[in-house]
Amino acid sequence: MENKTSKNNSSNSTDNVQDSQQVKNKKKRISKTFILGVVLLLTAIIAISYITYKSSTRDENEKSRYDALKNSRNVEDYEDFLEDFPKSRHSREVSARLEQVKVEVKEWESIKNSSNPNDFRAFQNRFNDACFANLVEAKLDSLDWIVAKKENTNRSYKTYLDQHPKGKHKKEIPEEMKLAQQNFIKENNTAFDYENVIYLFFQNLENRNVAAMKQYVAEEMTDFLGRTTLKRDDLEGGMAGILPSKSDSCGIKIDNFSPIEKIDDNYNLKFTIEQFLADNYGGMKYVDYDADCKMNTNLEIVSLQLNKKKEQIIAKAGNKPIRKDDNTALNGKQRTSNVVKKSNKQ
């Protein structure tokens, strides 16, 4: 009886040990499985993070490279982008831009050493491209300044500033030209406005357009080409001194404006005129004048005096040309056709 009981106890003890071992083994398996799961999960997280990071880095690199192309005129930049990012969503756009840049670079190389500003303005109008904008502006700034400095007038410097408000040569404008506009022009009109009236007046005089000329003169002028108190409606009669005959063709060049000076209520403009006249008799006349003009604040001419500096007449007399130099002042009564006729009779 005791042996049987003892055997049972021993058997139960063995079973308990086995059960305990199984539990421990099960816990170990669970623990290993858990640890393996955690490791796999962490590995997956790390892998996903790495892939995401690489993708994000690549996207950022692609974006920065793409943004840089907006200001690039280097063909290689576009080719490198397409090679490094063949599947980029910008590939088609970059390819098209590459072909455009090739054309622009070729055109730029052909004009970059030109001294003609019109070449660069034509380039600017054709392409209107930010890549070349600074280069074009720098070239135009330099070339337009050369023109302004050569002419050396209020008008030329005003034109330069209109075209290049922040031009690099702005500080080089002569002080006397700055003073002419700062000290003498007090109303809303500028020196350029007054000079422009002169250009338009004589342009219409060239074309014998009296109706157009009248809009640039006052109702009554105190002095006009040697005549005093000339009214606007009598303008055509006062033109005889400088434009003698309807049979003559005329060309006029205006130059050398002096700084504008305010005298009483008017503005005084001084400049030079070179005039060419040709008539039906085969004669030609060249006349140089010093001009003294007064204008009111309405941009109307109230006085215009021309002092003849030099006159050269060339007329056909057989096969021998006749020349005459005359330094007298213009009195409004000389007529080129009469002078030529007289020469023909000789």
C-alpha positions in Angstrom: 0.0 0.0 0.0 2.8 2.3 0.9 4.7 1.3 -2.2 1.7 2.0 -4.4 1.2 5.4 -2.8 4.9 6.1 -3.1 4.8 5.2 -6.8 1.8 7.5 -7.4 3.5 10.4 -5.6 6.6 9.8 -7.7 4.6 9.7 -10.9 2.8 12.9 -10.0 6.0 14.6 -9.2 7.5 13.5 -12.6 4.4 14.8 -14.3 4.6 18.1 -12.5 8.2 18.5 -13.5 7.4 17.7 -17.1 4.5 20.2 -17.1 6.7 22.8 -15.6 9.4 22.2 -18.2 6.8 22.4 -21.0 5.6 25.7 -19.6 9.1 27.0 -19.5 9.8 25.8 -23.0 6.5 27.4 -24.2 7.4 30.7 -22.6 10.9 30.6 -24.2 9.3 29.9 -27.6 6.9 32.8 -27.1 9.7 35.0 -25.9 11.8 34.1 -29.0 8.9 34.6 -31.3 8.1 38.0 -29.7 11.8 39.1 -29.9 12.0 37.9 -33.5 8.8 39.7 -34.3 10.1 42.9 -32.7 13.4 42.5 -34.6 11.6 42.0 -37.8 9.3 44.9 -37.1 12.2 47.2 -36.3 14.0 46.0 -39.4 10.9 46.8 -41.5 10.6 50.2 -39.9 14.3 50.9 -40.4 14.0 49.7 -44.0 10.9 51.8 -44.7 12.5 54.8 -43.1 15.6 54.4 -45.1 13.7 54.0 -48.3 11.5 57.0 -47.4 14.6 59.0 -46.6 16.4 58.1 -49.8 13.3 58.8 -51.8 12.8 62.1 -50.0 16.4 63.0 -50.4 16.2 62.2 -54.1 13.0 64.2 -54.5 14.7 67.2 -52.8 17.8 66.8 -54.9 15.6 66.6 -58.0 13.6 69.7 -57.0 16.7 71.7 -56.2 18.3 70.7 -59.5 15.1 71.5 -61.4 14.8 74.9 -59.7 18.4 75.7 -60.6 17.6 75.2 -64.3 15.3 78.2 -64.3 18.3 80.5 -64.3 20.7 78.3 -66.2 21.9 78.9 -69.8 24.3 76.0 -69.6 23.3 73.2 -71.9 25.2 70.6 -69.8 23.0 71.4 -66.8 19.9 70.2 -68.7 21.7 67.1 -70.1 22.9 66.1 -66.6 19.5 66.5 -65.1 17.9 64.2 -67.7 20.7 61.7 -67.2 20.4 61.7 -63.4 16.6 61.8 -63.3 15.4 59.9 -66.4 12.0 59.2 -64.9 11.4 62.7 -63.5 8.0 64.1 -64.0 9.8 67.2 -65.4 11.6 65.2 -68.1 9.5 66.4 -71.0 9.6 70.0 -69.9 13.4 69.9 -69.4 13.9 68.3 -72.8 12.0 71.0 -74.5 13.8 73.7 -72.5 17.1 72.1 -73.5 16.4 72.5 -77.2 15.3 76.1 -76.6 18.5 76.9 -74.7 20.6 75.4 -77.5 19.0 77.9 -79.9 19.4 80.8 -77.6 23.1 80.0 -76.8 23.9 79.8 -80.5 22.1 83.2 -81.2 23.9 84.8 -78.2 27.3 83.6 -79.4 26.6 85.3 -82.7 25.9 88.7 -81.2 27.7 88.9 -77.9 30.5 91.0 -79.3 28.3 93.3 -81.4 28.4 97.1 -80.9 24.9 97.5 -82.2 22.3 97.9 -79.5 19.5 96.8 -81.9 21.0 93.3 -82.0 20.5 92.9 -78.3 17.0 94.5 -78.4 16.0 92.1 -81.2 17.4 89.2 -79.1 15.5 90.5 -76.0 12.2 90.7 -78.0 12.7 87.3 -79.6 13.5 85.3 -76.5 12.4 87.3 -73.5 14.4 84.9 -71.4 15.4 85.4 -67.7 18.5 83.3 -68.4 20.0 86.0 -70.6 18.2 89.0 -69.2 21.1 90.3 -67.1 23.6 89.8 -69.9 21.4 91.6 -72.4 20.7 94.5 -70.0 24.4 94.9 -69.2 25.2 95.1 -72.9 22.4 97.6 -73.6 23.4 99.7 -70.6 27.0 100.0 -71.9 26.0 100.6 -75.6 23.2 103.1 -74.8 25.6 105.0 -72.5 28.2 105.3 -75.3 25.5 106.9 -77.5 24.3 109.3 -74.7 27.9 110.3 -73.9 28.8 110.9 -77.5 25.7 113.2 -78.1 26.3 114.8 -74.6 22.9 116.6 -74.4 20.1 116.7 -71.9 18.0 114.7 -74.4 20.6 111.9 -74.7 21.0 111.5 -71.0 17.3 111.6 -70.4 16.8 108.9 -73.0 19.5 106.8 -71.3 17.8 107.2 -67.9 14.4 106.4 -69.3 15.9 103.1 -70.7 18.0 102.3 -67.7 16.6 103.9 -64.5 19.2 102.0 -62.4 21.9 102.1 -65.1 25.5 101.7 -63.9 26.5 104.9 -65.6 23.9 107.0 -63.9 26.5 108.7 -61.7 28.7 109.6 -64.6 26.2 112.1 -66.1 27.9 115.5 -66.1 26.9 117.7 -63.2 26.0 120.6 -65.5 23.4 118.4 -67.2 21.9 117.5 -63.8 21.8 121.1 -62.7 20.1 122.1 -65.9 17.1 120.0 -64.9 17.3 120.5 -61.2 17.8 124.3 -61.1 16.1 125.6 -64.2 13.1 123.3 -64.7 10.7 123.9 -61.8 7.4 122.9 -63.3 6.2 119.5 -64.2 7.8 119.7 -67.6 11.3 118.4 -68.0 14.2 119.4 -70.2 13.4 116.4 -72.4 9.9 117.7 -73.0 11.1 121.1 -74.2 13.7 119.6 -76.5 11.2 117.2 -77.9 9.0 120.1 -79.0 11.9 121.5 -80.9 12.5 118.2 -82.7 8.8 117.8 -83.6 8.5 121.4 -84.7 11.4 121.2 -87.2 10.4 117.7 -88.3 7.1 119.1 -89.4 8.8 122.1 -91.0 10.9 119.7 -93.0 7.6 118.2 -94.3 6.0 121.6 -94.8 3.2 120.5 -92.5 2.2 124.0 -91.3 -1.0 122.7 -89.6 1.1 120.4 -87.4 3.7 123.1 -86.7 1.0 125.4 -85.3 0.4 123.2 -82.3 3.9 123.9 -81.1 3.8 127.7 -81.2 2.1 130.3 -79.1 -0.9 132.3 -80.2 1.4 135.3 -80.7 5.2 135.1 -80.9 7.5 138.1 -80.1 10.1 137.1 -82.6 10.1 134.4 -85.3 12.9 134.1 -87.9 13.4 137.8 -88.0 9.8 138.9 -87.8 8.3 140.4 -84.7 4.9 139.9 -83.1 4.1 137.1 -85.6 0.7 135.4 -85.0 0.1 131.7 -85.2 -2.1 132.1 -88.2 0.7 133.9 -90.1 3.2 131.1 -89.4 3.6 130.0 -93.0 4.6 133.5 -94.1 7.3 133.6 -91.4 8.9 130.5 -92.7 10.3 132.0 -95.9 13.7 132.7 -94.4 14.4 129.1 -93.5 12.2 127.2 -96.0 12.2 129.5 -99.1 10.4 127.6 -101.9 7.9 124.8 -102.2 10.2 123.4 -105.0 13.0 122.9 -102.5 13.5 119.6 -100.6 14.8 120.1 -97.1 16.7 118.2 -94.4 17.3 119.5 -90.9 19.6 118.1 -88.1 19.3 119.5 -84.6 22.2 119.1 -82.1 24.2 120.5 -79.3 21.5 121.6 -76.8 22.8 123.8 -74.0 21.4 123.5 -70.5 17.9 125.1 -70.3 17.8 128.4 -68.5 14.7 130.0 -67.0 14.3 133.7 -67.9 11.3 135.4 -66.4 8.3 133.2 -67.2 9.9 131.5 -70.2 12.6 128.8 -70.8 15.5 129.5 -73.0 16.9 126.8 -75.3 20.0 127.1 -77.4 21.1 124.6 -80.0 22.5 124.2 -83.5 20.8 123.5 -86.8 22.4 122.0 -89.9 20.1 122.4 -92.9 20.3 121.0 -96.4 18.2 122.4 -99.3 18.0 121.1 -102.9 16.0 122.7 -105.7 14.7 121.9 -109.1 17.6 123.8 -110.8 20.2 121.3 -109.6 21.4 123.5 -106.8 22.2 122.6 -103.3 22.7 124.7 -100.2 24.1 123.8 -96.8 23.4 126.2 -93.9 24.6 126.1 -90.3 22.6 128.1 -87.6 22.9 128.9 -84.0 19.4 128.8 -82.7 17.9 130.7 -79.7 14.4 129.7 -78.7 12.1 130.7 -75.9 9.2 128.5 -74.8 6.5 129.0 -72.2 5.3 126.5 -69.5 2.7 125.3 -72.0 5.5 123.9 -74.2 4.8 126.6 -76.8 7.4 128.5 -78.8 7.2 132.2 -78.1 10.4 133.2 -79.8 12.7 131.6 -82.4 15.9 133.3 -83.6 18.4 131.8 -86.0 21.8 133.2 -86.6 23.5 131.9 -89.7 27.1 130.7 -89.0 27.9 129.4 -92.4 26.3 128.9 -95.8 27.6 126.9 -98.7 25.9 127.1 -102.1 26.6 124.6 -104.8 24.9 125.3 -108.2 25.5 123.8 -111.7 26.9 126.3 -114.2 27.8 124.2 -117.2 30.2 121.6 -115.8 31.7 124.0 -113.2 30.1 124.2 -109.7 29.9 127.6 -108.0 30.3 127.9 -104.3 29.5 130.8 -102.0 30.2 131.2 -98.3 28.0 133.6 -96.4 28.2 134.3 -92.6 25.5 136.9 -92.4 22.5 136.7 -90.1 19.2 135.3 -91.3 16.8 138.2 -92.0 13.8 136.2 -93.3 14.1 137.5 -96.9 16.7 135.4 -98.5 15.5 132.8 -101.0 17.6 129.9 -102.1 15.9 129.6 -105.5 16.8 133.3 -106.3 20.4 132.7 -105.4 20.6 129.7 -107.6 18.9 131.4 -110.5 21.4 134.2 -110.3 24.2 131.8 -110.3 22.8 130.0 -113.4 22.8 133.3 -115.3 26.5 133.9 -114.7 
